[in-house]
Amino acid sequence: MGTSLNTANAMLSIFDGESRPFAGQVLIRVHNGQDVPPTGDYRNGPNVPITVPFHDGVGDFYAVSVSSPGYRDSGCFFKADPKVLAQPKVLLLHQEAKPQFAAWAEFKATHPEAASFLAVGDSEAGAQAHYEALSRNGPNSLACLLNLTQAMAEIDLDGRTPLSYFKQICWDNTMAQDRFFGYVDPAIIPIVRAAAAKREFAEEKDCEKFHPGSTCSWKQVAFPIANVQLTFHEHDKKLIDGVTCVKIEPDIDLYRELLAHGFGEVFPNLLSHGLTNPYAVFSLRWTVAQDENGPTFDPGYELA
């Protein structure tokens, strides 16, 4: 793995769904959205050296896709720098991986903040009943809800998280594998708007085209992948505990729009016209946490 002022090195580390090193053969594609798209290269994990051109500019942001038979396609990112060895990490999940949800008592013990959030506007017994019913009858929806709960718990809005503004979760047929709805104190809206002014969020213009009935929407821009989007339906109001609340629609987009053209080439099997897969979100948020050297993304379920 040689280097020069015209090239930069990276060491890709590949893990399986149990965070163990993945030693199998993988197909690697590396692309920066500018150079000629790669044809792909078969390598053996878990550690794969990569050498890429260095541009000293925008062309140094690289996307890596990883494929292996029997596993879901995954990917990660790194910034090329000939003076620093990039160390991107990626999580490969079995194609048929199923969510494994803990019993409520264990979930409450290991994820008390999430358990408390699920009881917002309800009792703990009600939260437990909803949790257990979804684990049986709507596992994808429960996985999405737990993904979003954990992701929102990591957002700092002037010392509070979006979770603290919720007054109720809509435990109905609107709960899906890519989003859920609830009611929040409208005081959150100017807080998110202020965060957008600090470039922590970006406003989605004409949001009603993608979120019928919505009035405003902002997407987190902290990461290149799997950012939380908070969409508000201000005409849908509900009085809860003396507060006139508005409906909120959190979801997670896999990719930032400005990078979508590159991902269409690099991650063709991750992109679809269907609903966002909650397990792709799990994989990508895990990757983001590794890249940021933060705590492991742990929404409270496992995939096996």
C-alpha positions as a Markdown table, in Angstrom:
| # | Residue | x | y | z |
|---|---|---|---|---|
| 1 | Met | 0.0 | 0.0 | 0.0 |
| 2 | Gly | 2.2 | 2.8 | -1.3 |
| 3 | Thr | 1.5 | 6.5 | -1.0 |
| 4 | Ser | 2.6 | 9.8 | -2.5 |
| 5 | Leu | 1.3 | 13.3 | -2.6 |
| 6 | Asn | -1.0 | 12.2 | -5.4 |
| 7 | Thr | -2.6 | 9.3 | -3.5 |
| 8 | Ala | -4.0 | 8.6 | -0.1 |
| 9 | Asn | -4.5 | 5.4 | 1.9 |
| 10 | Ala | -7.3 | 3.9 | 4.0 |
| 11 | Met | -7.8 | 0.7 | 5.9 |
| 12 | Leu | -11.3 | -0.6 | 5.7 |
| 13 | Ser | -12.5 | -2.8 | 8.6 |
| 14 | Ile | -15.5 | -5.1 | 8.0 |
| 15 | Phe | -17.7 | -6.5 | 10.8 |
| 16 | Asp | -20.7 | -8.8 | 10.9 |
| 17 | Gly | -24.0 | -8.3 | 12.6 |
| 18 | Glu | -22.6 | -9.2 | 16.0 |
| 19 | Ser | -19.7 | -6.7 | 15.6 |
| 20 | Arg | -17.2 | -9.5 | 15.0 |
| 21 | Pro | -14.5 | -9.2 | 12.2 |
| 22 | Phe | -15.9 | -10.5 | 8.9 |
| 23 | Ala | -13.3 | -12.6 | 7.2 |
| 24 | Gly | -15.2 | -13.6 | 4.0 |
| 25 | Gln | -14.8 | -12.4 | 0.5 |
| 26 | Val | -16.4 | -9.1 | -0.4 |
| 27 | Leu | -16.9 | -7.0 | -3.5 |
| 28 | Ile | -15.5 | -3.5 | -2.8 |
| 29 | Arg | -16.4 | -0.4 | -4.9 |
| 30 | Val | -14.8 | 3.0 | -4.1 |
| 31 | His | -16.1 | 6.2 | -5.7 |
| 32 | Asn | -15.9 | 10.0 | -5.1 |
| 33 | Gly | -18.7 | 11.1 | -7.5 |
| 34 | Gln | -16.2 | 12.7 | -9.9 |
| 35 | Asp | -13.7 | 10.2 | -11.2 |
| 36 | Val | -14.5 | 7.2 | -13.5 |
| 37 | Pro | -16.9 | 4.9 | -11.6 |
| 38 | Pro | -15.1 | 1.7 | -10.5 |
| 39 | Thr | -15.9 | -1.7 | -11.7 |
| 40 | Gly | -15.3 | -3.3 | -8.3 |
| 41 | Asp | -12.6 | -5.5 | -6.7 |
| 42 | Tyr | -13.0 | -8.7 | -4.9 |
| 43 | Arg | -11.0 | -8.8 | -1.6 |
| 44 | Asn | -10.9 | -10.7 | 1.6 |
| 45 | Gly | -11.9 | -9.2 | 5.0 |
| 46 | Pro | -11.8 | -8.2 | 7.7 |
| 47 | Asn | -9.2 | -5.6 | 6.9 |
| 48 | Val | -8.9 | -4.3 | 3.3 |
| 49 | Pro | -6.3 | -1.7 | 2.3 |
| 50 | Ile | -7.4 | 1.0 | -0.1 |
| 51 | Thr | -5.4 | 3.5 | -2.1 |
| 52 | Val | -7.2 | 6.4 | -3.9 |
| 53 | Pro | -6.2 | 9.5 | -5.9 |
| 54 | Phe | -5.8 | 12.6 | -3.8 |
| 55 | His | -7.2 | 15.8 | -5.2 |
| 56 | Asp | -6.8 | 18.3 | -2.4 |
| 57 | Gly | -10.4 | 19.3 | -2.8 |
| 58 | Val | -14.0 | 18.1 | -3.0 |
| 59 | Gly | -12.9 | 15.0 | -4.8 |
| 60 | Asp | -11.4 | 13.6 | -1.6 |
| 61 | Phe | -14.7 | 12.6 | -0.1 |
| 62 | Tyr | -15.0 | 8.9 | -0.9 |
| 63 | Ala | -17.9 | 6.4 | -0.6 |
| 64 | Val | -17.2 | 2.7 | -0.2 |
| 65 | Ser | -19.8 | 0.0 | -1.0 |
| 66 | Val | -19.3 | -3.5 | 0.3 |
| 67 | Ser | -21.2 | -6.6 | -1.0 |
| 68 | Ser | -21.1 | -10.3 | -0.2 |
| 69 | Pro | -23.4 | -13.1 | -1.2 |
| 70 | Gly | -26.0 | -13.7 | 1.5 |
| 71 | Tyr | -25.5 | -10.3 | 3.1 |
| 72 | Arg | -27.2 | -6.9 | 2.7 |
| 73 | Asp | -25.1 | -4.4 | 0.8 |
| 74 | Ser | -23.6 | -1.8 | 3.0 |
| 75 | Gly | -21.3 | 1.1 | 2.8 |
| 76 | Cys | -19.3 | 3.8 | 4.5 |
| 77 | Phe | -17.3 | 7.0 | 3.8 |
| 78 | Phe | -13.8 | 8.4 | 4.3 |
| 79 | Lys | -11.9 | 11.6 | 3.5 |
| 80 | Ala | -8.6 | 11.0 | 1.6 |
| 81 | Asp | -5.5 | 12.6 | 3.1 |
| 82 | Pro | -2.0 | 11.4 | 2.3 |
| 83 | Lys | -0.8 | 12.4 | 5.8 |
| 84 | Val | -3.5 | 10.5 | 7.7 |
| 85 | Leu | -4.5 | 6.9 | 7.3 |
| 86 | Ala | -8.3 | 6.8 | 7.1 |
| 87 | Gln | -9.9 | 3.9 | 9.0 |
| 88 | Pro | -13.5 | 3.5 | 7.8 |
| 89 | Lys | -15.7 | 0.7 | 9.2 |
| 90 | Val | -18.7 | -1.1 | 7.8 |
| 91 | Leu | -21.3 | -3.5 | 9.1 |
| 92 | Leu | -22.5 | -6.4 | 7.0 |
| 93 | Leu | -25.8 | -7.9 | 8.0 |
| 94 | His | -27.2 | -11.3 | 6.9 |
| 95 | Gln | -29.8 | -10.9 | 4.1 |
| 96 | Glu | -32.3 | -12.8 | 6.2 |
| 97 | Ala | -31.4 | -11.2 | 9.5 |
| 98 | Lys | -34.4 | -10.9 | 11.8 |
| 99 | Pro | -34.8 | -8.4 | 14.7 |
| 100 | Gln | -34.4 | -9.9 | 18.2 |
| 101 | Phe | -36.3 | -7.8 | 20.7 |
| 102 | Ala | -35.6 | -8.2 | 24.5 |
| 103 | Ala | -38.4 | -8.8 | 26.9 |
| 104 | Trp | -39.9 | -5.6 | 28.2 |
| 105 | Ala | -38.3 | -5.9 | 31.7 |
| 106 | Glu | -34.8 | -6.3 | 30.1 |
| 107 | Phe | -35.4 | -3.5 | 27.6 |
| 108 | Lys | -36.5 | -1.2 | 30.4 |
| 109 | Ala | -33.4 | -2.1 | 32.4 |
| 110 | Thr | -30.9 | -1.6 | 29.6 |
| 111 | His | -32.6 | 1.3 | 27.8 |
| 112 | Pro | -34.5 | 3.2 | 30.4 |
| 113 | Glu | -34.7 | 6.5 | 28.4 |
| 114 | Ala | -36.2 | 4.7 | 25.4 |
| 115 | Ala | -38.7 | 2.8 | 27.6 |
| 116 | Ser | -39.7 | 6.0 | 29.3 |
| 117 | Phe | -40.2 | 7.6 | 25.9 |
| 118 | Leu | -42.5 | 4.8 | 24.7 |
| 119 | Ala | -44.7 | 5.5 | 27.7 |
| 120 | Val | -45.1 | 9.2 | 26.9 |
| 121 | Gly | -48.8 | 10.2 | 27.1 |
| 122 | Asp | -49.5 | 6.7 | 28.3 |
| 123 | Ser | -48.7 | 4.4 | 31.2 |
| 124 | Glu | -45.8 | 2.0 | 31.5 |
| 125 | Ala | -48.3 | -0.9 | 31.2 |
| 126 | Gly | -49.6 | 0.7 | 28.0 |
| 127 | Ala | -46.1 | 1.1 | 26.6 |
| 128 | Gln | -45.3 | -2.5 | 27.4 |
| 129 | Ala | -48.4 | -3.7 | 25.6 |
| 130 | His | -47.6 | -1.7 | 22.5 |
| 131 | Tyr | -44.0 | -2.8 | 22.5 |
| 132 | Glu | -44.9 | -6.5 | 22.8 |
| 133 | Ala | -47.7 | -6.3 | 20.2 |
| 134 | Leu | -45.4 | -4.6 | 17.7 |
| 135 | Ser | -42.6 | -7.1 | 18.4 |
| 136 | Arg | -45.0 | -9.8 | 17.3 |
| 137 | Asn | -47.0 | -8.2 | 14.6 |
| 138 | Gly | -45.0 | -5.3 | 13.3 |
| 139 | Pro | -41.3 | -5.9 | 13.9 |
| 140 | Asn | -40.2 | -3.6 | 11.1 |
| 141 | Ser | -42.2 | -0.8 | 12.6 |
| 142 | Leu | -40.9 | -1.4 | 16.1 |
| 143 | Ala | -37.3 | -1.4 | 14.7 |
| 144 | Cys | -38.0 | 1.9 | 13.0 |
| 145 | Leu | -39.4 | 3.4 | 16.2 |
| 146 | Leu | -36.5 | 2.3 | 18.3 |
| 147 | Asn | -34.0 | 3.5 | 15.6 |
| 148 | Leu | -35.6 | 6.9 | 15.6 |
| 149 | Thr | -35.8 | 7.0 | 19.4 |
| 150 | Gln | -32.1 | 6.4 | 19.7 |
| 151 | Ala | -31.2 | 8.8 | 16.9 |
| 152 | Met | -33.3 | 11.6 | 18.4 |
| 153 | Ala | -31.8 | 10.9 | 21.8 |
| 154 | Glu | -28.4 | 11.9 | 20.3 |
| 155 | Ile | -29.6 | 15.3 | 19.0 |
| 156 | Asp | -28.9 | 18.3 | 21.2 |
| 157 | Leu | -31.4 | 21.1 | 20.9 |
| 158 | Asp | -30.1 | 23.7 | 23.3 |
| 159 | Gly | -29.7 | 21.1 | 26.1 |
| 160 | Arg | -32.8 | 19.1 | 25.3 |
| 161 | Thr | -33.5 | 16.3 | 22.8 |
| 162 | Pro | -36.5 | 16.1 | 20.5 |
| 163 | Leu | -37.8 | 13.3 | 22.7 |
| 164 | Ser | -38.4 | 15.7 | 25.5 |
| 165 | Tyr | -41.0 | 17.7 | 23.5 |
| 166 | Phe | -43.2 | 14.7 | 22.8 |
| 167 | Lys | -46.6 | 14.5 | 24.5 |
| 168 | Gln | -47.9 | 11.5 | 22.7 |
| 169 | Ile | -47.0 | 8.7 | 20.3 |
| 170 | Cys | -49.6 | 7.7 | 17.7 |
| 171 | Trp | -49.9 | 3.9 | 18.2 |
| 172 | Asp | -52.1 | 3.3 | 15.2 |
| 173 | Asn | -51.8 | 2.2 | 11.6 |
| 174 | Thr | -49.7 | 5.2 | 10.7 |
| 175 | Met | -46.7 | 3.6 | 12.4 |
| 176 | Ala | -44.5 | 2.2 | 9.6 |
| 177 | Gln | -41.1 | 0.8 | 8.9 |
| 178 | Asp | -39.8 | 4.2 | 7.9 |
| 179 | Arg | -41.5 | 6.7 | 10.2 |
| 180 | Phe | -44.0 | 7.2 | 13.0 |
| 181 | Phe | -46.2 | 10.1 | 14.1 |
| 182 | Gly | -46.8 | 11.8 | 17.4 |
| 183 | Tyr | -47.8 | 15.0 | 19.0 |
| 184 | Val | -45.3 | 17.5 | 20.4 |
| 185 | Asp | -45.1 | 20.8 | 22.2 |
| 186 | Pro | -44.9 | 23.4 | 19.3 |
| 187 | Ala | -42.1 | 25.1 | 21.2 |
| 188 | Ile | -39.8 | 22.6 | 19.5 |
| 189 | Ile | -40.3 | 24.3 | 16.1 |
| 190 | Pro | -38.4 | 27.6 | 16.7 |
| 191 | Ile | -35.7 | 25.6 | 18.4 |
| 192 | Val | -35.2 | 23.5 | 15.3 |
| 193 | Arg | -35.4 | 26.6 | 13.1 |
| 194 | Ala | -32.6 | 28.1 | 15.3 |
| 195 | Ala | -30.6 | 25.0 | 14.9 |
| 196 | Ala | -31.0 | 25.3 | 11.1 |
| 197 | Ala | -29.7 | 28.8 | 11.3 |
| 198 | Lys | -26.6 | 27.3 | 12.9 |
| 199 | Arg | -26.4 | 24.8 | 10.0 |
| 200 | Glu | -27.2 | 21.9 | 12.2 |
| 201 | Phe | -30.4 | 21.2 | 10.1 |
| 202 | Ala | -31.4 | 22.0 | 6.6 |
| 203 | Glu | -35.0 | 23.0 | 5.7 |
| 204 | Glu | -36.8 | 20.9 | 3.2 |
| 205 | Lys | -38.6 | 23.2 | 0.8 |
| 206 | Asp | -42.1 | 22.2 | -0.4 |
| 207 | Cys | -42.2 | 19.5 | 2.2 |
| 208 | Glu | -45.9 | 18.9 | 1.6 |
| 209 | Lys | -45.0 | 17.2 | -1.7 |
| 210 | Phe | -43.2 | 14.4 | 0.2 |
| 211 | His | -45.1 | 14.6 | 3.5 |
| 212 | Pro | -48.8 | 15.3 | 2.7 |
| 213 | Gly | -50.4 | 17.7 | 5.1 |
| 214 | Ser | -47.1 | 19.0 | 6.5 |
| 215 | Thr | -46.2 | 22.6 | 6.9 |
| 216 | Cys | -42.5 | 22.7 | 7.7 |
| 217 | Ser | -39.6 | 20.2 | 7.8 |
| 218 | Trp | -35.9 | 20.1 | 8.7 |
| 219 | Lys | -33.3 | 17.4 | 8.1 |
| 220 | Gln | -30.3 | 16.9 | 10.4 |
| 221 | Val | -27.0 | 17.4 | 8.5 |
| 222 | Ala | -24.6 | 16.1 | 11.0 |
| 223 | Phe | -23.7 | 13.0 | 9.0 |
| 224 | Pro | -23.3 | 12.1 | 5.3 |
| 225 | Ile | -25.8 | 9.2 | 5.9 |
| 226 | Ala | -28.9 | 8.3 | 8.0 |
| 227 | Asn | -29.9 | 11.8 | 9.3 |
| 228 | Val | -33.1 | 12.4 | 11.2 |
| 229 | Gln | -35.7 | 14.5 | 9.5 |
| 230 | Leu | -38.4 | 16.3 | 11.7 |
| 231 | Thr | -41.5 | 17.2 | 9.8 |
| 232 | Phe | -44.4 | 19.1 | 11.4 |
| 233 | His | -48.1 | 19.1 | 10.6 |
| 234 | Glu | -49.1 | 22.4 | 12.3 |
| 235 | His | -52.7 | 22.2 | 11.2 |
| 236 | Asp | -53.2 | 18.9 | 13.0 |
| 237 | Lys | -53.5 | 19.9 | 16.6 |
| 238 | Lys | -54.4 | 18.2 | 19.9 |
| 239 | Leu | -54.8 | 19.5 | 23.4 |
| 240 | Ile | -52.7 | 17.3 | 25.7 |
| 241 | Asp | -52.0 | 18.2 | 29.4 |
| 242 | Gly | -53.1 | 21.8 | 28.8 |
| 243 | Val | -50.7 | 22.2 | 25.8 |
| 244 | Thr | -52.0 | 22.7 | 22.2 |
| 245 | Cys | -49.7 | 20.2 | 20.5 |
| 246 | Val | -49.0 | 19.7 | 16.8 |
| 247 | Lys | -48.3 | 16.5 | 14.9 |
| 248 | Ile | -44.7 | 15.5 | 14.2 |
| 249 | Glu | -43.4 | 13.0 | 11.7 |
| 250 | Pro | -39.9 | 11.8 | 12.4 |
| 251 | Asp | -38.1 | 9.7 | 9.8 |
| 252 | Ile | -34.5 | 8.9 | 8.7 |
| 253 | Asp | -33.3 | 9.5 | 5.2 |
| 254 | Leu | -30.4 | 7.2 | 4.2 |
| 255 | Tyr | -28.5 | 9.8 | 2.2 |
| 256 | Arg | -28.1 | 13.6 | 2.0 |
| 257 | Glu | -29.6 | 14.9 | -1.2 |
| 258 | Leu | -26.4 | 16.6 | -2.4 |
| 259 | Leu | -24.6 | 13.3 | -2.5 |
| 260 | Ala | -27.5 | 11.2 | -3.9 |
| 261 | His | -26.1 | 11.1 | -7.4 |
| 262 | Gly | -22.9 | 9.4 | -6.2 |
| 263 | Phe | -24.7 | 7.0 | -4.1 |
| 264 | Gly | -26.9 | 6.0 | -7.0 |
| 265 | Glu | -23.8 | 4.7 | -8.6 |
| 266 | Val | -22.0 | 3.4 | -5.5 |
| 267 | Phe | -24.9 | 1.8 | -3.5 |
| 268 | Pro | -27.4 | 0.7 | -6.2 |
| 269 | Asn | -28.9 | -2.1 | -4.1 |
| 270 | Leu | -29.4 | 0.1 | -1.0 |
| 271 | Leu | -31.5 | 2.6 | -2.9 |
| 272 | Ser | -35.1 | 1.7 | -3.8 |
| 273 | His | -38.4 | 3.3 | -4.5 |
| 274 | Gly | -40.0 | 1.5 | -1.5 |
| 275 | Leu | -40.0 | 2.3 | 2.1 |
| 276 | Thr | -36.7 | 2.9 | 3.9 |
| 277 | Asn | -35.5 | -0.4 | 5.4 |
| 278 | Pro | -35.0 | 0.0 | 9.2 |
| 279 | Tyr | -32.1 | -2.5 | 9.1 |
| 280 | Ala | -30.3 | -0.4 | 6.5 |
| 281 | Val | -30.7 | 2.5 | 8.9 |
| 282 | Phe | -29.4 | 0.4 | 11.7 |
| 283 | Ser | -26.3 | -0.6 | 9.7 |
| 284 | Leu | -25.6 | 3.0 | 8.5 |
| 285 | Arg | -26.1 | 4.6 | 11.9 |
| 286 | Trp | -23.7 | 2.0 | 13.4 |
| 287 | Thr | -21.2 | 3.0 | 10.7 |
| 288 | Val | -21.6 | 6.7 | 11.4 |
| 289 | Ala | -21.0 | 6.1 | 15.1 |
| 290 | Gln | -17.8 | 4.2 | 14.3 |
| 291 | Asp | -16.6 | 6.9 | 12.0 |
| 292 | Glu | -17.3 | 9.6 | 14.6 |
| 293 | Asn | -15.6 | 7.5 | 17.3 |
| 294 | Gly | -18.7 | 7.8 | 19.3 |
| 295 | Pro | -20.7 | 5.2 | 21.3 |
| 296 | Thr | -22.1 | 2.3 | 19.4 |
| 297 | Phe | -25.5 | 2.9 | 17.9 |
| 298 | Asp | -27.7 | 0.7 | 20.2 |
| 299 | Pro | -31.4 | 1.2 | 19.7 |
| 300 | Gly | -32.3 | -1.8 | 21.9 |
| 301 | Tyr | -32.6 | -4.7 | 19.5 |
| 302 | Glu | -30.2 | -7.1 | 17.8 |
| 303 | Leu | -30.2 | -8.5 | 14.3 |
| 304 | Ala | -29.5 | -12.2 | 13.9 |
